């Protein structure tokens, strides 16, 4: 991953929504069914930042409650998915593909691989793969692809 303390700017397809990330904590590929359906992709790469390190610099996000306690933020004009906000967490996740320089933040692992599609097998080769959100406390990674 690039310098985690460096700011990263991004926005939606139409430009109505712009944001800035400060201090990226981690980045990962999500293979869950909800992320696939929300994005229309075989897997979705995310960056995790503290809630205070996500700042909208233009526009507002529309939200959709995709599951209990989870709001997905997107541009109300073009529909670009931008934010995953689990209310009980102090961090939020932002779609890497909406960054101005998506390659500046590199995913380090995969989650929810029990629902991964065969077509996503080549994404993030060699990265640790977790069957769920993360490995249970004290357990090792599931292994690499």
C-alpha positions as a Markdown table, in Angstrom:
| # | Residue | x | y | z |
|---|---|---|---|---|
| 1 | Unk | 0.0 | 0.0 | 0.0 |
| 2 | Unk | 1.2 | 3.6 | -0.6 |
| 3 | Unk | 1.9 | 5.9 | 2.3 |
| 4 | Unk | -1.2 | 5.4 | 4.5 |
| 5 | Unk | -1.1 | 8.9 | 5.9 |
| 6 | Unk | -1.2 | 10.5 | 2.5 |
| 7 | Unk | -4.6 | 11.9 | 1.5 |
| 8 | Unk | -6.5 | 10.2 | -1.3 |
| 9 | Unk | -9.2 | 12.0 | -3.3 |
| 10 | Unk | -12.0 | 10.4 | -5.3 |
| 11 | Unk | -15.4 | 10.9 | -6.6 |
| 12 | Unk | -18.3 | 9.5 | -8.6 |
| 13 | Unk | -18.7 | 9.0 | -12.3 |
| 14 | Unk | -20.6 | 12.3 | -12.9 |
| 15 | Unk | -18.5 | 14.4 | -10.5 |
| 16 | Unk | -21.4 | 15.5 | -8.3 |
| 17 | Unk | -19.8 | 13.7 | -5.3 |
| 18 | Unk | -16.2 | 14.2 | -4.3 |
| 19 | Unk | -14.4 | 13.0 | -1.2 |
| 20 | Unk | -11.0 | 12.8 | 0.6 |
| 21 | Unk | -9.6 | 10.0 | 2.6 |
| 22 | Unk | -6.9 | 10.5 | 5.3 |
| 23 | Unk | -4.9 | 7.7 | 6.8 |
| 24 | Unk | -6.1 | 4.5 | 5.0 |
| 25 | Unk | -6.0 | 1.6 | 7.5 |
| 26 | Unk | -6.3 | -1.3 | 5.1 |
| 27 | Unk | -7.6 | -2.4 | 1.7 |
| 28 | Unk | -9.2 | -5.7 | 0.6 |
| 29 | Unk | -11.3 | -7.5 | -2.0 |
| 30 | Unk | -14.8 | -8.4 | -0.9 |
| 31 | Unk | -16.5 | -11.3 | -2.6 |
| 32 | Unk | -19.8 | -11.2 | -0.7 |
| 33 | Unk | -23.1 | -11.4 | -2.6 |
| 34 | Unk | -24.3 | -8.0 | -1.4 |
| 35 | Unk | -21.1 | -6.2 | -2.7 |
| 36 | Unk | -21.3 | -8.0 | -6.0 |
| 37 | Unk | -24.9 | -7.0 | -6.5 |
| 38 | Unk | -24.4 | -3.4 | -5.3 |
| 39 | Unk | -21.4 | -3.0 | -7.7 |
| 40 | Unk | -22.3 | -5.3 | -10.6 |
| 41 | Unk | -18.7 | -6.7 | -10.4 |
| 42 | Unk | -17.4 | -10.1 | -9.6 |
| 43 | Unk | -15.7 | -8.7 | -6.4 |
| 44 | Unk | -15.3 | -5.2 | -5.0 |
| 45 | Unk | -12.1 | -3.7 | -3.6 |
| 46 | Unk | -12.5 | -1.4 | -0.6 |
| 47 | Unk | -10.3 | 0.9 | 1.6 |
| 48 | Unk | -11.0 | 1.1 | 5.3 |
| 49 | Unk | -10.6 | 4.5 | 7.1 |
| 50 | Unk | -11.6 | 5.8 | 10.4 |
| 51 | Unk | -15.0 | 7.5 | 10.2 |
| 52 | Unk | -13.3 | 10.9 | 10.9 |
| 53 | Unk | -10.8 | 10.2 | 8.0 |
| 54 | Unk | -13.6 | 10.2 | 5.4 |
| 55 | Unk | -14.7 | 13.7 | 4.2 |
| 56 | Unk | -17.2 | 14.6 | 1.6 |
| 57 | Unk | -15.7 | 17.7 | -0.3 |
| 58 | Unk | -18.6 | 18.1 | -2.7 |
| 59 | Unk | -22.2 | 16.9 | -2.9 |
| 60 | Unk | -24.0 | 14.4 | -0.7 |
| 61 | Unk | -24.5 | 10.7 | -0.7 |
| 62 | Unk | -27.8 | 8.9 | -1.0 |
| 63 | Unk | -28.0 | 5.9 | 1.2 |
| 64 | Unk | -29.5 | 2.4 | 1.0 |
| 65 | Unk | -29.9 | 0.1 | 4.0 |
| 66 | Unk | -28.6 | -3.1 | 2.4 |
| 67 | Unk | -28.8 | -5.1 | 5.7 |
| 68 | Unk | -29.4 | -4.4 | 9.4 |
| 69 | Unk | -27.1 | -1.6 | 10.6 |
| 70 | Unk | -25.5 | -1.1 | 7.2 |
| 71 | Unk | -25.9 | 1.9 | 5.0 |
| 72 | Unk | -24.4 | 1.9 | 1.5 |
| 73 | Unk | -23.6 | 5.4 | 0.2 |
| 74 | Unk | -23.8 | 6.2 | -3.5 |
| 75 | Unk | -24.2 | 9.2 | -5.9 |
| 76 | Unk | -27.9 | 10.0 | -6.3 |
| 77 | Unk | -27.2 | 11.2 | -9.9 |
| 78 | Unk | -25.0 | 8.6 | -11.5 |
| 79 | Unk | -25.3 | 5.7 | -9.0 |
| 80 | Unk | -21.6 | 5.2 | -8.3 |
| 81 | Unk | -21.2 | 3.1 | -5.1 |
| 82 | Unk | -18.8 | 4.9 | -2.8 |
| 83 | Unk | -19.4 | 4.1 | 0.9 |
| 84 | Unk | -20.1 | 1.1 | 3.2 |
| 85 | Unk | -21.0 | 2.3 | 6.6 |
| 86 | Unk | -21.7 | -0.2 | 9.4 |
| 87 | Unk | -23.1 | 1.9 | 12.2 |
| 88 | Unk | -21.6 | -0.1 | 15.0 |
| 89 | Unk | -18.0 | 0.3 | 13.6 |
| 90 | Unk | -15.8 | 3.4 | 14.1 |
| 91 | Unk | -14.5 | 2.9 | 10.5 |
| 92 | Unk | -16.1 | 3.1 | 7.1 |
| 93 | Unk | -15.1 | 1.5 | 3.8 |
| 94 | Unk | -14.8 | 3.3 | 0.5 |
| 95 | Unk | -14.7 | 1.7 | -3.0 |
| 96 | Unk | -11.2 | 1.8 | -4.4 |
| 97 | Unk | -12.4 | 2.2 | -8.0 |
| 98 | Unk | -13.8 | 5.7 | -7.2 |
| 99 | Unk | -10.4 | 7.0 | -6.1 |
| 100 | Unk | -8.6 | 9.4 | -8.5 |
| 101 | Unk | -5.6 | 7.0 | -8.3 |
| 102 | Unk | -7.0 | 3.6 | -7.5 |
| 103 | Unk | -3.6 | 1.9 | -7.8 |
| 104 | Unk | -2.3 | 4.1 | -4.9 |
| 105 | Unk | -4.1 | 1.8 | -2.4 |
| 106 | Unk | -3.4 | -1.9 | -2.9 |
| 107 | Unk | -5.6 | -4.6 | -1.4 |
| 108 | Unk | -3.8 | -6.9 | 1.0 |
| 109 | Unk | -6.4 | -9.7 | 1.4 |
| 110 | Unk | -9.7 | -11.2 | 0.3 |
| 111 | Unk | -12.9 | -11.6 | 2.5 |
| 112 | Unk | -16.0 | -13.7 | 2.1 |
| 113 | Unk | -14.4 | -16.1 | -0.3 |
| 114 | Unk | -16.9 | -18.8 | 0.4 |
| 115 | Unk | -19.2 | -16.9 | -2.1 |
| 116 | Unk | -16.4 | -15.9 | -4.5 |
| 117 | Unk | -17.2 | -16.4 | -8.2 |
| 118 | Unk | -14.8 | -18.5 | -10.4 |
| 119 | Unk | -14.4 | -15.4 | -12.7 |
| 120 | Unk | -12.7 | -13.5 | -9.8 |
| 121 | Unk | -10.0 | -16.1 | -9.2 |
| 122 | Unk | -7.3 | -14.0 | -10.9 |
| 123 | Unk | -8.0 | -10.9 | -8.7 |
| 124 | Unk | -5.3 | -10.1 | -6.2 |
| 125 | Unk | -3.3 | -13.3 | -6.8 |
| 126 | Unk | -1.3 | -14.6 | -3.9 |
| 127 | Unk | -3.2 | -12.6 | -1.3 |
| 128 | Unk | -4.5 | -14.3 | 1.9 |
| 129 | Unk | -8.2 | -15.4 | 1.5 |
| 130 | Unk | -10.6 | -15.4 | 4.4 |
| 131 | Unk | -13.9 | -17.4 | 4.3 |
| 132 | Unk | -15.6 | -14.6 | 6.3 |
| 133 | Unk | -14.9 | -11.1 | 7.4 |
| 134 | Unk | -11.5 | -12.0 | 9.0 |
| 135 | Unk | -9.9 | -15.0 | 10.5 |
| 136 | Unk | -10.9 | -15.8 | 14.1 |
| 137 | Unk | -8.8 | -14.3 | 16.8 |
| 138 | Unk | -5.4 | -16.2 | 17.1 |
| 139 | Unk | -5.9 | -18.2 | 13.9 |
| 140 | Unk | -3.7 | -18.0 | 10.9 |
| 141 | Unk | -4.7 | -16.8 | 7.4 |
| 142 | Unk | -6.7 | -19.2 | 5.2 |
| 143 | Unk | -3.7 | -19.3 | 2.8 |
| 144 | Unk | -2.9 | -17.7 | -0.5 |
| 145 | Unk | -4.4 | -18.3 | -3.9 |
